[in-house]
Amino acid sequence: MVKKVILVLASIFLMVQSYKFIGSIKPTEIQSIGLLIFFAWLLNMFITGIFAFAGFALPTQKLMPKAYYKIKNPKLLHKVYSFFKVDIFRIFLLATFWKSKKQRKNYFNGTKSGLVQFIDESQKAEFGHLFPFIILLALSCYYLLQGAYIYAISIIMFNILGNAYPILLQRFHRIRIDRLYQKYHSHL
């Protein structure tokens, strides 16, 4: 319970910091390209963190209708996944952030009962990247209209890597999860 409260407080803290950050940064007045890129990365981390911490504490995936999580066109998703080389991103994640087998087992332990948990974790992870993706996309459009091109493009690039790729990865996971889930339930 204490952990959940701390995570919710961290989410609220990042929300406040994001608001202050957006209000205080004037990217058209900053001459340093490196600083603009750093600020774009920081903004992505703040906004994505809002939803990540909330998702660690609460069942945020339930805020979306179940129909959203259904993959309606798996062939198209597979083409998009292949075109954007999302499996390279997946390999990078497995070699870095998800290197620990213990950590991976917390996500999916390989058992039939772990399948339902895997579905929940996949949906939670996708939700945790979907709303930051939308917010950051809107902010990048706003900054493009303001003439802050380097800042806007940097936000877009970090947003693609930090949010769009994880969304595609989770949706692709769900194709495989659904096959396993159907196979498991057909044997009952």
N, C-alpha and C positions, 0 to 999 in steps of 0.2 A: 504493500500500500504506500509506504514512504517513497519507494522508487517511482511509482506512478505519479505521485504528487510532484516530485523533483523533476520528472520528465515534462509534465504539463507546465510547470513553472519555467523550465528551460525554453519550451515552445513559446510561451507568452513573452519571455525576455527577448527572444529572437524576433518576435513580431514587433515589439516596441523598437528594438534596435534597427530593424529593417525600415520602419517608418521614419525614424530619425535620420538614418543613412541616406534614404532617398531624398529627404528634404534638405539635407546639408550638402550633398555632392552636386556641384555644378560642372558637369563634364565638358561643356563648351568653353569653360574658363581654364581647364587644366591642359597644360602644354606637354606634359610627360606622357608618352605612349605607354611606357611601362607602368606608370601609376594608374592610367585608365584601365589597362588590362587587369591589374591587381584589384582595383575597385570592382570591376565586372565579376571577377572570380569571387570576391568577398560577398557581393550582392547575391550571387547564385548560392553560395554556401548558407547565408542567412535565411533566405526564403525557402530553400529546400530543407534546411534544418527545422524550420517551424513545423512542417508536416511530418518530418522524420521523427522528431521527439514526440509529437502528438500520437503518431502511429505506434510508437513503442509502448505508450501508456494506455491507449484506448483502441477499441475496435473500429478505427476510422474507415476501414474498407466497407463497412456496412452503410456508410452515407451514400454510396452509389447503388443504384438498383442492380439486382442480380443479373439482369439482362445485359448490362454493360460488360460484365466479365466473360460472357459467352463469346467465343470466337466464331463469327459468322462466315468468314471467308478464309479458311486456313491456307488455301493455295496462294492467295494474294499476300497474306502475312508472311508465308515462307519466301516468296519472291522479294518482298521488302527487306526481310531479315537477311537474305543472301546478298542483295544489292548493296546494303549498307554495311556488310561484313560484321554483323553483330556478333558472330561467333568469335572474332578476334577480340572484341570487347569482353565477351564471356571468359575467354582464356586469360585475358589480363586480370579480370576480377578474381578468378580462381588462383592465379599466381601471386596475387597481392592481398586484397581485402578478405578473400575467402580461402586463404591458404590453409588455415587450420581445419583439420578433419572434424574436430570437436565442434567448431563453429558451424560447419556444414550440416552436421548431424542435428544441431538445434533447429535448423531450417527444414531438413527432411532426414528422418532417421532410417529410411529404407523399408519400413514396415507398412503393412496394410493400414494400420491405425494412424501411422504417420502421414498417410496420403491426405487425409482431411486437414491436418495441420499444414501440410505443404500448400494446399489450395488456399487456406487462409493467409499464410505468409506471403504467397505470391500475389494475392489480391491486395494485401496490406502494402506490400512493396510498390505495386503499381499505383495505388492510390497516392502513396507518399511522394511519387514523382509526377503524377498527372497535374495536380493543382499548381505546384511550383512551375511546371513547364508552361502552363497557360498564363500564369501571372508574369513570368519572366519574358514570355513572348510578347505580351501586351506592353511591358516596360520597354523592351527593345524597340518596338514599333514607335512608342512615344519618343524615345531618344533619337530614333532615326528622323522623325518629324522635327525635332529640335535642332538637327544638324550635328549631333554628337555621333558621327558615323563610326569611329573606332570603338567607342564605348558600346554602342548598340551592337556592332558586329561581334565584339568580344563577349557580350552577354549572350548573344545567339549561339556562339560556338561552345561556350561553357554549358549552356542550357541543353544543347544537343547531346553533348557527352555526358552530362550529369543527370539528365532527366529523360530525354527522348530515347536514348539507347537502353536505359533500364526498363522503360515502358515496353519497348519492343521485345526485350529479353523475357520479361514476365509474361507477356502475351504468348510468346513462343513456348515458354515452359508450360503454359496452360493447355496448349494443344497436346503435348505429351502427357500431362497430368490427366486430362480428360480420357485419353485412350486407356491409361492404366486404371482409372477409376471405373470406366465402363467394363473393362475386363474383370475387375475385382467384383463388381456388382452382378455381372452375368453369371458368376460362379456360385452365387449364394442360393 
